[in-house]
Amino acid sequence: MSIIQPIETLTDNELIARVLAGETRLYEQLMRRHNASLFRLGMSYLNNDMDVEDVMQLTYINAYQHLGQFRQEAAFGTWLKRILINECHQHLKKGKKAASEDLSVVEHHQDAPRTRETPADAVINKELGKVLEQALLSIPEKYRAVFILREMEQMNVAETSKALDISRVNVKVRQIRAKMMLREHITNFYKNDVVFPFHLIRCDRIVFAILDKLEIK
């Protein structure tokens, strides 16, 4: 009698092979595995949880539609992160004009709030405090992205290099500079998972929305 291997023990590449073979529902497992890391990376670029959810959906749909083109030259997680980063850049580019218009409105209405707190802000304030969030978001994007991937996601230099499309030397340099900029603010806290927390209810919402859009039953 053959023993059925539990889904949880399958590697990403094994799951991908089965999805491509027709077991499309297994794509849910891939999304759940990578949701938290993509969310944290997305927040490092966009700092708005709802925008990040939208970008994550685009990322997963894009990845699903091109799953047959994944060559396994890098880890699936790295491939996903490269797609997400590209989607974040596209999102920022599209929102640049709107942001400029919003700033103009604020300048003509002195009583209007300068910043808008997102639901993610409230969670971070409660669990870790505004100081840590602002410390991470205050450093330039190129250093923040390397920091998230290397220190929080525990990706190695080679994987980070591929994800960000920069040299390995640049990865190391940016990691060191990010640490230097953050040291006074976050010290030993930067590896804590409560930075840009990702909870089950958000995971379910994203997964079910994507499955519905892809018509996976």
Secondary structure, DSSP 8 states (H G I E B T S, - for coil): ------GGGS-HHHHHHHHHTT-GGGHHHHHHHHHHHHHHHHHHHH--HHHHHHHHHHHHHHHHHTGGG--SSS-HHHHHHHHHHHHHHHHHHHHHHHHHHHHHHHHT-TTS-S----HHHHHHHHHT-HHHHHHHHHS-HHHHHHHIIIIIS---HHHHHHHHT--HHHHHHHHHHHHHHHHHHHGGGTT-TTSS---HHHHHHHHHHHHHHTT--
